[in-house]
Amino acid sequence: MNTRKNSGGAPAVAGEAGSAGDSPTSRRQGAARRTAAAGSASERREHLVKLAAELFARKGFQATTVRQIADEAGILSGSLYHHFDSKETIVDEVLSTFLDDIIGRYREVLARGGDARSVLSEMVRIGFSNLEPHRAAITVMQNDWNYLRSLPGDRFDYLIKAEDEVERMWIGQIKRGQSEGLLRPDVDPKLTYRMIRDSIWVAVRWFRPGGRLNTAHIAEHYITILFDGLAVGERSPQHT
């Protein structure tokens, strides 16, 4: 999935321009300084994105100001604009990084194949495994989805495209499981997907890293409930 990310420029390094008379040693040292500067700028940018993501998750995207992000980072607001041209650019990077990651992993699972139940189980594991590394992005998507989609222009249209692709993946596997006789034929695939999706993402509100259960344990418990159910004995008759 391709997303737009605006990159800020890194400050020039003194002495990086070389003359024709520079020695090989001098040129190597200049190249090393440029590489170090580029790496440092990349690290600073990544650090700023993480700080901003935490603020967006805690305060909400709309309520978070550029000044607050700069204050959190211990820099001036003008310095923040050296890396990002707007607050929207930062949240764009937060969300697109998360979506690129999870969709890429879903695609890999589908490409490997296997029966529908195995594929769906792995997709559940992927979903829960994102609660820690992408906690802020998931929170922002839950709290600020409608606002971001209401902004003028097409900047955040990829959110809808990503949502549609993920939904097709899940529904396709649920339908395949039904046709293979692995899943009940009397459940609605789209409604089932949405219940699974909401169960996974809402966990970001109560899951705490370092607790009694990690995300892997939670995923396995959820898979057990999803496929084996909660009740024992014969299935209760359906009410009409």
Secondary structure, DSSP 8 states (H G I E B T S, - for coil): -------------TT-S--TT--HHHHHHHHHHHHHHHHHHHHHHHHHHHHHHHHHHHH-TTT--HHHHHHHHTS-HHHHTTT-S-HHHHHHHHHHHHHHHHHHHHHHHHHH---HHHHHHHHHHHHHHTTTTTHHHHHHHHHHHHHHHHSSSSTTHHHHHHHHHHHHHHHHHHHHHHHTTSS-TTS-HHHHHHHHHHHHHHGGGT--TTSSS-HHHHHHHHHHHHHH-S--SS------
